[in-house]
Amino acid sequence: NSGNGGVSVMGLPSSWTPGQTYPLTVAVQPATGSRIYGFQLSTVIDSSNPPQQAGNLAKVNNTVQVVCGPPSGSVSIPGINCNTSGAIQFAEHTNANSTTTFTVNWTAPSSAAAGTVRFNVAGNTANGDFSTFNDHIYTQVYRIDPASAPPPPDLSTRAFAIVDRGGSSIISDGGGDFNIGFSRIQPAAGNTTPTGVAIFGGRSNNVLFTEAGVPAAPLLRSARIYAEINASVNTGLAIANPNSQPANVTFHFATSDGVGADQTISIPSNSEIAKYLNEPAFGLAAGTTLQGTFTFSSDVPVAVVALRLLRNERGEELLTTLPVTDLSAPTAPGTAYLGHFADGGGATSQVVLVNPTDSAIGGTIQFLGQGTAAAAAGPIAIATNLGTATSFSYNIPRQSSFKLTTAGLAGTLGSVRVTSATGSVLPSALVVFSYRKDNITVSEAGVPAMQGSTFRMYAETNAAGSNPGTVQTGIAIANLDAAATTVNLELMTLDGASAGPPVPVNIPGNGQIAKFAHELFNMTFPFKGIIRISGGTSAGLAVVGLRLRYNERGDFLMTTTPPSNEGSAPGSAELLFPIFVNGSVGSLGYTTQFILFSGSAGQTSSGDLRFFKNDGSALNLNVN
């Protein structure tokens, strides 16, 4: 480094990006009296000892060659095989002449984990008198760090934009460790909140064994759910607290024997609990069996979902959504309409009633058939755990529940009507229908009561038939009037566009239809979209959306995809999915499909769907 010459490398980045190629120019500055020039350049991992090659050097033209040497010691011409383990590359001139600049390509290491790269360069200026007298060697060292890794993408928030009569559907990838969390549907300023449905899927050894459709939940302060605990049945509860302060929850159990003592549990701010009712947090003695209700009140608004768990003969845990009765809602006499039941051919149905009051209530339950084109439907005799009849009386103690189970002998489909007795009010009503194959319960689904004139529901179908992996949508519509009526069905894609002409469907008086969507519409598979149901008389309709699929064993699984009442005015308050599941534990794997759609007339909506762990921290969730 004596004299007035020098060497430099031009084109070096301020930081290197993995895998990127950089054209570099080595410039030798002539010293006084020099006539011919050369260079040598190596790139090694700065922290390595012995040296390790960093990236790859390649010549651009024939003025440069790349030779290799061992990690330590001098490089003997012609060098060693560059494929030799530990070999270090050296870019150098091919012939010393009057050229003072040399170009070489450097490709950075494939990973930033290589760390700082050291560029060792030497330049030779010589006078050409075939001696070393007045010749000079100049050296320079450069150290370049890898570029800072860009921050990982934020996968805890998913933006949505939904048009009228449209929707969106995403599903978690099931990857990673098992996670239980909750999700918040937050509309943008000036927007209303779309309807939401989450579908949990559970697999055992890569075989789907359960799905459960759960509606997005509003915030409430007090509610009651049906509770059942025995050797094969359990009841689960998820409570999400989106507030900046803890939720202090007071709860008790009630059965036909009376109302239990109040207990308390605290849910930290911006967090969630998800537990079965026989876990210690809820204070039941080990081995307790129960059929009744669970009632709670919270000092701040919370979102709640309740799930029924049935452990089938294979030991698989089948999930069914249970309704959550808001105790601040007004009660009234009248009739509750359950739009679908099934009995026979492996199917049974359970009618579950919950008393929302502090007084005993009573009434009757009737099962109605589907009717025919020539005759209205009427009450049908059904064999149950309470005998065979066309009408069954119920009497429910305060805060308690009632269950009527069919025997599976009738071989019929239809609807159910629950009518309050004179001077009484209606219970919260649910029908749970189960399907057995080869003496194994393979599926359960729960249908709450509803009544309206126009509905929307999510639809998904990938094929007709019954091959494993087939997903289909079913729809059941009950006519609540004694006179026959015509119902109009419309099919839209998720972008709100019509997917075909409207389909009129005739339903007998007091009757019902239950069809696959692909039987009603000329669908192009695969299809995801929205079905709109309208018409009927002033008495209204009861509508049930069903998701049906055949798993890898050929079992027929079903769950509900709750429809929205188009006539309900949308609000701007956020809705929550109080629980979702994703990931694997042992041989079990879980996914959650998140469905948002325009549930009210003329509704468009945009905003964010946000995912959280149960401790309230953001959860990066991969979705497809």
C-alpha positions in Angstrom: 0.0 0.0 0.0 2.9 2.3 -0.6 3.1 4.9 -3.4 0.3 6.8 -5.0 -1.7 3.9 -6.4 -4.7 2.1 -4.9 -7.6 -0.4 -5.4 -11.3 -0.1 -4.9 -14.5 -2.1 -5.6 -17.5 -0.2 -7.1 -21.1 -1.4 -7.1 -21.1 -2.8 -3.6 -24.5 -2.4 -2.0 -25.0 -0.7 1.3 -26.6 -3.9 2.5 -27.0 -7.2 0.6 -30.3 -9.0 -0.2 -30.3 -12.8 -0.2 -30.0 -14.3 -3.6 -29.6 -11.0 -5.5 -26.8 -10.6 -8.0 -24.6 -7.5 -8.0 -22.3 -6.4 -10.8 -19.0 -5.3 -9.2 -16.1 -3.4 -10.8 -12.6 -3.7 -9.4 -10.7 -0.5 -10.2 -6.9 -0.4 -9.9 -5.5 3.1 -9.6 -2.1 3.3 -11.3 1.0 4.2 -9.3 3.7 6.3 -10.8 5.7 4.4 -13.4 3.3 1.5 -13.7 2.2 0.0 -17.1 0.4 -3.3 -16.3 -2.3 -4.2 -13.8 -4.0 -7.1 -12.1 -6.3 -7.9 -9.2 -7.8 -10.6 -6.9 -11.1 -10.6 -5.1 -12.6 -13.0 -2.6 -15.9 -12.9 -0.6 -16.1 -14.8 2.7 -18.4 -14.9 5.7 -16.8 -12.4 8.1 -17.4 -14.3 11.3 -16.1 -17.6 9.9 -12.8 -19.2 11.0 -11.5 -20.9 8.9 -13.0 -18.8 6.1 -16.2 -19.9 4.4 -17.3 -18.8 0.9 -20.0 -16.2 0.9 -22.2 -16.3 -2.2 -20.8 -16.9 -5.6 -18.4 -15.1 -7.9 -18.7 -15.3 -11.7 -16.8 -13.7 -14.6 -18.5 -11.3 -17.0 -16.0 -11.5 -19.8 -12.7 -13.2 -20.6 -10.5 -10.6 -18.8 -11.5 -12.3 -15.6 -11.3 -15.9 -14.3 -12.5 -17.5 -11.1 -10.2 -20.0 -9.5 -10.6 -21.8 -6.1 -8.3 -22.5 -3.2 -8.5 -24.1 0.2 -9.9 -22.2 3.2 -6.3 -21.4 4.3 -2.9 -21.1 2.6 -2.0 -19.8 -0.8 -3.7 -20.5 -4.0 -1.5 -22.5 -6.4 -2.2 -22.3 -10.1 -4.5 -23.6 -11.5 -6.1 -23.9 -8.0 -8.4 -26.7 -6.7 -11.7 -28.0 -7.9 -14.3 -25.5 -7.0 -16.7 -28.3 -6.0 -14.3 -29.3 -3.2 -15.8 -28.9 0.2 -14.8 -25.7 1.8 -13.3 -24.2 -1.4 -12.9 -20.4 -1.5 -13.4 -18.6 -4.8 -11.0 -16.0 -6.1 -11.9 -13.7 -9.0 -8.7 -12.5 -10.8 -7.3 -11.1 -14.0 -6.5 -13.6 -16.8 -3.6 -11.6 -18.3 -1.8 -8.5 -16.8 -2.0 -5.7 -19.3 -3.0 -2.0 -19.5 -6.6 -2.7 -18.3 -7.2 -1.1 -15.0 -10.9 -2.1 -14.4 -12.3 -5.6 -14.1 -16.0 -6.6 -13.9 -17.3 -9.6 -11.9 -20.8 -10.7 -10.8 -21.4 -11.5 -7.1 -24.5 -13.4 -6.1 -25.3 -13.0 -2.4 -25.9 -15.9 -0.1 -29.3 -17.4 -0.1 -30.0 -16.5 3.5 -29.4 -13.4 5.6 -28.3 -15.8 8.3 -24.8 -15.8 6.7 -24.4 -12.4 8.3 -21.7 -9.9 7.4 -19.8 -10.6 4.2 -16.1 -9.5 3.9 -14.8 -8.5 0.5 -11.0 -8.9 0.3 -9.5 -7.2 -2.8 -5.9 -6.8 -3.9 -4.7 -4.7 -6.9 -1.3 -5.0 -8.5 0.5 -2.2 -10.4 3.7 -3.2 -12.1 6.2 -1.4 -14.5 6.8 -4.5 -16.6 10.6 -4.8 -16.1 10.3 -8.4 -15.0 11.4 -7.6 -11.5 9.5 -6.6 -8.4 11.3 -3.3 -8.2 8.9 -0.3 -8.2 5.9 -2.7 -8.4 3.1 -2.2 -5.8 0.4 -4.3 -4.2 -2.6 -2.4 -2.8 -5.3 -4.1 -0.6 -8.7 -3.1 0.6 -11.3 -4.8 2.9 -15.1 -4.1 2.7 -17.7 -5.4 5.1 -21.3 -5.5 4.1 -24.2 -6.5 6.3 -27.4 -8.2 5.1 -30.4 -6.0 4.5 -32.7 -5.8 7.5 -35.4 -8.4 7.1 -38.7 -6.8 6.2 -41.2 -7.1 9.0 -43.4 -10.2 8.6 -46.8 -9.5 7.1 -49.6 -8.8 9.5 -51.8 -11.8 9.2 -53.8 -10.9 12.3 -56.1 -8.6 10.3 -58.0 -9.4 7.1 -59.8 -6.6 5.3 -63.2 -7.3 3.8 -65.4 -5.4 1.3 -68.8 -6.9 0.6 -71.4 -5.8 -1.9 -75.2 -6.1 -1.6 -76.2 -9.8 -2.0 -72.5 -10.8 -1.9 -70.1 -12.1 0.6 -66.6 -13.5 1.3 -65.3 -16.9 2.5 -61.8 -17.7 3.8 -60.6 -20.7 5.7 -57.6 -21.1 8.0 -54.9 -23.4 6.8 -54.8 -25.7 9.8 -51.1 -25.3 10.1 -49.0 -25.0 13.2 -49.7 -25.7 16.8 -53.2 -25.9 18.1 -54.7 -22.5 18.9 -58.0 -21.4 20.4 -58.8 -17.7 19.8 -61.5 -15.2 19.0 -62.2 -12.9 16.2 -63.8 -9.4 15.9 -65.8 -8.2 12.9 -65.2 -4.4 12.8 -67.0 -2.4 10.2 -65.2 0.7 8.8 -66.6 4.1 9.8 -70.0 4.8 8.2 -70.5 1.0 7.5 -72.8 -1.6 9.0 -71.7 -5.0 10.2 -72.1 -7.9 7.8 -73.7 -11.2 8.9 -71.1 -13.7 9.9 -70.9 -17.5 10.2 -67.8 -19.6 11.3 -67.6 -23.3 10.5 -65.3 -25.3 12.7 -63.8 -28.5 11.1 -62.2 -31.3 13.1 -60.0 -34.1 11.7 -58.6 -37.2 13.3 -55.8 -38.9 11.4 -56.7 -36.7 8.4 -60.4 -37.8 8.4 -63.0 -35.1 8.9 -65.2 -36.1 11.8 -67.1 -33.0 12.7 -68.2 -29.6 11.5 -70.1 -26.9 13.4 -71.6 -23.7 12.0 -71.5 -20.8 14.5 -73.2 -17.4 13.9 -71.3 -14.3 14.8 -72.4 -13.0 18.2 -73.4 -9.6 19.4 -72.4 -8.2 22.8 -74.7 -8.9 25.7 -74.8 -8.8 29.4 -76.9 -11.7 30.5 -78.0 -14.9 28.8 -79.1 -18.5 29.3 -78.1 -21.7 27.5 -79.2 -25.3 27.5 -76.7 -27.4 29.6 -76.3 -31.2 29.5 -73.5 -33.3 31.0 -73.4 -37.0 31.1 -71.1 -39.9 30.0 -71.3 -39.0 26.3 -72.5 -35.4 26.2 -70.9 -32.2 27.4 -71.6 -28.5 27.0 -68.9 -26.0 26.1 -69.0 -22.3 26.5 -66.7 -19.5 25.0 -66.9 -16.0 26.4 -65.0 -13.2 24.7 -64.4 -10.0 26.5 -63.4 -7.2 24.1 -63.4 -4.5 26.7 -60.4 -2.7 28.2 -61.5 -3.9 31.7 -62.1 -7.3 33.2 -65.5 -8.9 32.8 -66.8 -10.2 36.2 -69.3 -12.9 35.4 -71.8 -14.3 37.8 -73.4 -17.6 36.9 -75.5 -20.5 38.2 -77.0 -23.8 37.0 -80.7 -24.7 37.1 -82.4 -28.0 36.7 -85.9 -29.3 37.3 -84.8 -29.7 41.0 -84.2 -26.0 41.4 -81.8 -23.1 40.9 -78.2 -23.4 42.1 -76.2 -20.9 44.0 -74.4 -18.0 42.2 -70.7 -18.3 41.5 -68.3 -15.9 39.8 -65.5 -16.0 37.3 -63.4 -13.1 35.9 -62.3 -12.8 32.3 -59.3 -10.5 31.8 -59.7 -7.5 29.5 -59.4 -8.2 25.7 -59.3 -11.9 26.2 -61.4 -15.0 26.1 -62.1 -18.2 27.9 -63.3 -21.5 26.3 -64.2 -24.3 28.7 -66.6 -27.2 29.2 -69.1 -26.7 32.0 -67.7 -29.7 33.9 -64.2 -28.1 34.2 -63.2 -26.8 37.7 -63.8 -23.1 36.7 -67.5 -23.7 36.9 -67.6 -25.4 40.2 -69.4 -28.6 39.5 -68.3 -31.7 41.5 -66.4 -34.3 39.6 -68.7 -36.8 37.9 -71.8 -34.5 38.0 -74.5 -35.3 35.5 -76.8 -32.5 34.5 -79.7 -31.6 32.3 -80.9 -28.0 32.7 -79.5 -24.6 32.0 -76.5 -22.3 32.6 -77.3 -18.7 33.3 -74.8 -15.8 33.6 -74.6 -12.1 33.9 -71.6 -9.8 33.2 -70.8 -6.3 34.4 -69.6 -5.4 30.9 -70.9 -6.6 27.5 -69.4 -9.9 26.3 -69.9 -12.2 23.3 -70.8 -15.8 23.9 -71.1 -19.0 22.0 -72.3 -22.4 23.4 -71.5 -25.8 21.9 -72.9 -29.2 22.5 -70.3 -32.0 22.4 -71.3 -35.6 21.7 -68.6 -38.3 22.1 -69.7 -40.9 19.6 -69.1 -44.6 19.6 -65.6 -44.1 17.9 -64.7 -41.6 20.7 -64.9 -38.7 18.2 -66.2 -35.4 19.6 -69.1 -34.1 17.4 -69.9 -30.4 17.9 -73.3 -28.7 17.6 -74.1 -25.0 18.1 -76.6 -24.2 20.9 -78.6 -21.0 20.9 -77.7 -18.3 23.4 -80.9 -16.7 24.9 -80.4 -13.0 25.6 -82.3 -12.4 28.9 -82.7 -8.7 28.1 -84.9 -9.6 25.1 -88.7 -9.4 25.7 -90.6 -12.6 26.1 -94.1 -13.2 24.6 -96.7 -15.9 24.0 -97.2 -17.4 20.6 -95.6 -20.1 18.4 -91.9 -20.8 17.7 -91.2 -22.5 14.4 -88.4 -25.0 13.8 -88.0 -25.3 10.1 -86.6 -28.8 9.9 -86.6 -32.2 11.7 -85.8 -35.7 10.5 -86.9 -39.0 11.9 -86.1 -42.5 10.5 -83.5 -43.8 8.1 -80.8 -43.4 10.8 -82.0 -39.9 11.8 -83.5 -38.8 15.1 -84.4 -35.4 16.4 -84.3 -33.8 19.9 -86.5 -30.8 20.6 -84.8 -28.7 23.3 -86.6 -25.9 25.1 -85.2 -23.4 27.5 -87.3 -21.3 29.9 -86.1 -17.7 29.7 -88.1 -16.6 32.8 -88.2 -16.9 36.5 -91.7 -18.6 36.4 -92.8 -22.0 35.2 -94.0 -22.1 31.6 -95.9 -24.6 29.5 -97.3 -25.4 26.1 -97.3 -28.0 23.3 -95.0 -29.4 20.7 -96.3 -30.6 17.3 -94.4 -32.3 14.5 -95.8 -31.5 11.0 -95.1 -33.4 7.8 -94.1 -31.9 4.5 -97.6 -32.0 2.9 -98.3 -32.7 -0.8 -99.3 -30.8 -3.8 -102.9 -31.8 -3.1 -103.1 -31.5 0.6 -101.8 -29.3 3.4 -99.5 -30.8 6.0 -100.9 -31.7 9.4 -99.6 -33.0 12.7 -98.1 -36.4 12.5 -97.8 -39.1 15.2 -94.1 -39.5 16.2 -92.7 -42.0 18.6 -90.6 -40.3 21.3 -89.2 -40.8 24.8 -92.6 -39.6 26.1 -94.6 -42.0 24.0 -96.3 -41.7 20.6 -98.6 -38.8 19.9 -99.4 -36.0 17.5 -99.0 -33.4 20.3 -96.7 -33.3 23.3 -97.2 -31.1 26.4 -94.2 -29.5 28.1 -94.0 -27.9 31.5 -90.7 -26.2 32.4 -89.7 -25.0 35.9 -88.3 -21.6 36.2 -84.9 -21.1 34.4 -84.8 -24.8 33.5 -85.1 -26.8 30.3 -87.1 -29.6 28.6 -86.0 -32.2 26.0 -88.2 -34.4 23.7 -86.3 -37.1 21.7 -87.8 -38.9 18.7 -87.3 -42.7 18.3 -86.2 -42.7 14.7 -89.1 -44.8 13.5 -91.3 -42.5 11.4 -89.3 -42.2 8.2 -90.3 -38.6 7.7 -89.1 -35.0 7.3 -91.0 -31.9 8.3 -91.1 -29.0 10.7 -91.8 -28.5 14.4 -94.1 -26.0 16.2 -93.8 -25.0 19.8 -96.9 -23.2 21.1 -97.2 -21.5 24.5 -100.1 -22.3 26.8 -102.6 -19.6 27.7 -101.0 -17.2 30.1 -97.5 -18.5 29.4 -94.6 -17.3 27.2 -92.5 -19.0 24.6 -89.4 -20.9 25.5 -86.2 -20.6 23.5 -86.4 -23.5 21.1 -83.9 -25.7 19.3 -84.1 -29.0 17.4 -80.9 -31.1 17.2 -81.0 -33.8 14.6 -78.6 -36.7 14.6 -77.6 -39.2 11.9 -76.4 -42.7 12.6 -74.6 -45.0 10.2 -73.8 -48.6 11.1 -74.8 -47.9 14.7 -72.4 -45.0 15.0 -73.5 -41.4 15.3 -71.6 -39.6 12.6 -73.3 -36.2 12.6 -75.4 -33.8 14.6 -76.7 -30.3 13.8 -78.8 -27.8 15.7 -81.6 -25.6 14.3 -83.0 -22.6 16.3 -86.4 -21.2 15.8 -87.0 -18.4 13.4 -89.7 -16.6 11.5 -89.7 -14.1 8.6 -90.6 -13.4 5.0 -87.1 -12.9 3.4 -83.9 -14.6 4.2 -80.3 -14.8 2.9 -77.9 -17.7 3.5 -74.4 -18.8 2.4 -74.2 -21.6 -0.1 -71.2 -23.8 -1.1 -71.3 -26.8 -3.4 -68.4 -28.5 -5.2 -70.1 -31.5 -6.8 -73.3 -33.5 -6.9 -73.3 -37.1 -5.7 -71.7 -38.7 -2.7 -68.0 -39.1 -3.4 -65.7 -38.5 -0.4 -64.8 -34.8 -0.2 -68.1 -33.6 -1.7 -69.5 -30.4 -0.1 -73.1 -29.5 -0.7 -75.7 -27.0 0.5 -79.2 -28.0 1.7 -82.1 -25.7 2.3 -85.3 -26.4 4.2 -88.3 -24.1 4.1 -91.4 -24.4 6.2 -94.6 -22.6 5.2 -96.2 -21.1 8.3 -99.6 -20.5 6.7 -102.4 -23.0 6.3 -102.7 -22.0 2.7 -100.2 -23.2 0.0 -97.7 -20.6 -1.1 -95.0 -19.9 -3.7 -91.5 -19.1 -2.5 -88.9 -17.5 -4.8 -85.3 -18.6 -4.7 -82.4 -16.5 -6.1 -78.8 -17.5 -6.5 -75.9 -15.0 -6.4 -72.2 -15.3 -6.6 -70.0 -13.8 -3.8 -69.6 -10.7 -5.9 -73.4 -10.2 -5.8 -74.0 -11.1 -9.4 -76.9 -13.3 -10.4 -76.0 -16.9 -11.0 -79.1 -17.8 -12.9 -82.8 -17.1 -13.1 -85.0 -17.1 -10.0 -86.6 -20.5 -9.1 -90.2 -20.6 -7.8 -91.0 -23.3 -5.3 -94.5 -24.3 -4.3 -94.9 -25.3 -0.6 -98.2 -26.9 0.7 -100.1 -25.2 3.5 -98.3 -25.9 6.8 -95.9 -27.9 4.7 -92.1 -28.0 4.1 -89.5 -28.7 1.5 -86.0 -29.9 2.0 -83.7 -29.9 -1.0 -80.1 -29.7 -2.1 -79.2 -26.4 -3.7 -77.9 -28.1 -6.8 -81.3 -29.8 -7.2 -83.0 -26.4 -7.2 -80.5 -24.4 -9.3 -78.5 -25.1 -12.4 -75.1 -24.7 -10.7 -71.6 -24.5 -12.1 -69.2 -26.4 -9.8 -67.5 -25.4 -7.6 -69.8 -22.7 -6.4 -69.7 -20.3 -3.5 -72.4 -17.6 -3.1 -75.6 -16.5 -1.5 -79.2 -17.8 -1.7 -82.0 -15.4 -1.2 -85.4 -16.8 -0.1 -88.5 -14.6 -0.4 -92.3 -14.9 -0.7 -94.9 -16.7 1.3 -97.9 -15.2 3.0 -98.0 -12.8 5.9 -97.6 -15.7 8.3 -94.0 -16.0 7.0 -91.5 -18.8 6.6 -89.0 -20.7 8.7 -85.8 -21.3 6.8 -82.9 -23.7 7.6 -79.5 -23.6 5.9 -77.6 -26.9 5.9 -74.0 -27.7 5.0 -73.6 -31.3 4.0 -70.5 -33.2 3.1 -69.1 -36.7 2.7 -65.9 -37.3 4.5 -63.0 -39.6 3.7 -64.8 -42.6 5.1 -67.9 -41.8 3.1 -69.8 -40.7 6.3 -72.5 -38.1 5.7 -71.8 -35.0 7.9 -74.0 -32.0 8.4 -74.1 -28.7 10.2 -76.2 -25.6 9.9 -75.2 -22.3 8.2 -77.7 -20.0 9.9 -79.6 -17.7 7.5 -80.1 -14.0 8.1 -83.5 -12.3 8.2 -83.2 -9.7 5.4 -85.8 -7.5 7.1 -83.7 -7.0 10.2 -82.0 -3.6 10.2 -78.2 -4.0 10.3 -76.2 -2.2 13.0 -72.8 -0.7 13.1 -71.7 -2.4 16.3 -69.0 -5.0 16.0 -69.9 -8.7 16.1 -67.6 -11.4 17.3 -66.7 -15.0 16.8 -66.2 -15.8 20.4 -64.1 -18.9 19.5 -62.3 -20.3 16.5 -59.8 -23.2 16.4 -56.8 -23.8 14.2 -53.8 -26.1 14.1 -53.0 -29.6 15.3 -52.5 -31.5 18.5 -51.5 -35.1 18.3 -53.6 -36.9 15.6 -56.2 -34.1 15.7 -56.3 -31.1 13.4 -58.7 -28.2 13.2 -59.6 -25.4 10.8 -62.1 -22.6 10.8 -63.9 -21.1 7.8 -65.0 -17.5 8.2 -68.0 -16.4 6.1 -69.2 -12.8 5.9 -72.1 -11.8 3.8 -74.6 -9.0 3.1 -77.5 -10.1 5.3 -79.9 -7.2 5.0 -81.6 -5.4 2.1 -79.2 -3.1 0.3 -76.4 -3.7 2.7 -72.8 -3.1 1.5 -70.0 -3.3 4.0 -66.2 -2.9 4.4 -64.0 -3.2 7.4 -61.6 -5.7 9.1 -61.8 -9.2 10.5 -59.3 -9.4 13.3 -57.8 -12.5 14.9 -56.7 -12.8 18.5 -55.3 -15.5 20.8 -57.3 -16.2 23.9 -55.0 -13.9 25.9 -55.9 -11.0 23.6 -52.6 -10.8 21.7 -52.8 -10.6 17.9 -52.7 -13.9 16.2 -51.2 -14.3 12.7 -53.5 -16.7 11.0 -52.8 -18.1 7.6 -56.0 -18.2 5.6 -56.9 -19.3 2.1 
